[in-house]
Amino acid sequence: MRGRDRINTCLPDELVMEIFRRLDAKPSRDACSLVCKRWLRLERVSRSTIRIGASGSPEHFVKLITRRFVNVRTVHVDERLSLPAQLGRRPSVESIRPLPKLRYAKEKGGSEGELETSYISDAGLTVLGEGFSKLEKLSLIWCNNVSSMGLVSVAQKCRLLKSLDLQGCYVGDPGIAAVGQCCKQLEDLNLRFCEGLSDTGVVQLALGCGKSLKSLGVAACAKITDISLEAVGLHCTSLETLSLDSEFISNKGLLAVAKGCPLLKVLKLQCINVTDEALAAVGTCCLSLEMLAVCSLQKFTDRGLRAIGNGCKKLKSLTLSDCYFLSDKGLEAIASGCKELTHLEVNGCHNIGTMGLESIGKSCQQLTELALLFCQKIGNNALLEVGMGCKFLQALHLVDCSSIGDEGICGIARGCQKLKKLHIRRCYEIGNKGICAIGEHCKSLTDLSLRFCDRVGDEALVAIGQGCSLYHLNVSGCHQIGDAGITAIARGCPKLISLDVSVLQNLGDMAMVELGEGCPLLKEVLLSHCHHITDVGITHLVKNCALLESCHMVYCPGITAAGVATVVSSCPNIKKVLVEKWKVSQRTKRRAGSVISYLCMDL
Amino acid sequence: MKKEDMVKLISSEGFEFVIDKDAAMVSQTIYNMLTSPGSFSETQHGEVTFPEISTTILEKICKYFYWHLQFASGKETEFHIEPELTLELLMAANYLHT
């Protein structure tokens, strides 16, 4: 078929669009639109998702977009991101390229060409609403200039809206009320950090589209109180997901929701004033609950947790964060009641100890992910029980659990042979013995992170290199690890994609050479604070690792401007380099200005 | 193998493929042709000509029909498509609405 364009002449338009609809990745779509004018036209017609950051002239921009991409159903506007202005190079950020005349609002000789951004306003939103009348999903993230007026016009024009995310936008009640009136198919609503909203607006919303609403999120809105929740409980009978982060909500509101929304599946609470009473109601009424996450509920005790354990038999995921009064008894109730538990996280609940976790190990056979953070009272026996009972465990996170040592890790290794992810941070009792056991038994391990574990050394990495084919490895802060360990990894894990060896003082250039030879698929390398790695090592590394996208090398006295230049020039895919400002020569800055991030302090 | 349960699919070169009616009905277009209340001559004679579909492609399509019937009845096997055929197969599939 060489030399002749058979495809374009044979395929009709609708088939080409069918093919484009199956393209998931934006780079693929962009590549297709560059082929010819016909493909450009068809790709634009079939594009359904647009992402916009903060741009130079939003109204103009939006007008252009609405004219070009007529079938868009999803729009994400995230004004935390601004389009970088690059001289002579395509922007490598996930957003639409503006026309060249919009790109450089201000350009001074020698500077990086910082784009002057202004934020999308109500007028821009009106244009958006008029242009994309079939819009189904709209995200306006931290759009400072948007107010109720803009939201009203969008609501009126886009009646098919299903999902609305207003995180960080200072809209007022009239806007939300209009959404309630006009968007009768609304299913998802996110009002996190919408400080302009009050009960009036939310009540109107609940009245208007309560029947269709399935998911609601509210955070840091001082004027939204129990009254809003009572309206939600009354009208939003199909509610499945609720996320609340507020000091102004108390039991009254939550009780109303528990009683009114029996189909609740996901509940996330960070409300200081909520007590056992409300959670007991959840345990009695919300029998379909699958996921519960409670954070900083200071008045939550075993009584509430027991009610959950008794009632919510379908619970799959439980996160307990910073709830001081929860103890082993509460966790035992969960263990005996919620046999289908797959995810458990205990974070900073200082009264939960070994016994609670033992009961989980005995009863929750389906556990796939376990996270224990800052749990000083949990000891090795807990992990031994988990190892014996939870054969399907895939991920284990341990942070600052000073009572857990090698014995516990060996128990996990022997019992949970399907383990894929192991993240350990600052558990000073864990050493080589435990990690060697992991290397011996857990052949499916792909993601290993051992941070600041003083007693782990090269021996452990040798065992891991022999037994597991890792994709991700992080051994930052494990001072005993040196060239021997990393060499073993380089030889044993050819599929390695990301490596973090920050703060390792015993690591030198030999390891870098081995990595360059053994791990050609490396995309991310973090070497900060490695005092013995020099330009020689880094050169050998990047010579073979052609796919490298990200490199952090601050506080490495052995690496000079030459090394940085080599990294930039050898890696065609490089997207991020973190280094000291004075190590970047003018030439390197010209070649890859936007890719380089600097350390904030002057060194 | 009664005559009423078979249909004949004719390719552009004149090759005739005689297959079961059930198999042919996998294609929405053929289904409509054979079951419409109007007077398609195809309905009467049990023959459908495809002047735009070549023999190799039509053969592959017939194989696909039978594979589809097997797949629908539970047997999950693979249907391999040679890369050279893809373009024409795609257009034929679009025409046959299958």
Interface residues (C-beta under 8 A of the other chain):
Chain A: R6 I7 C10 L11 P12 E14 L15
Chain B: L87 E88 L90 M91 N94
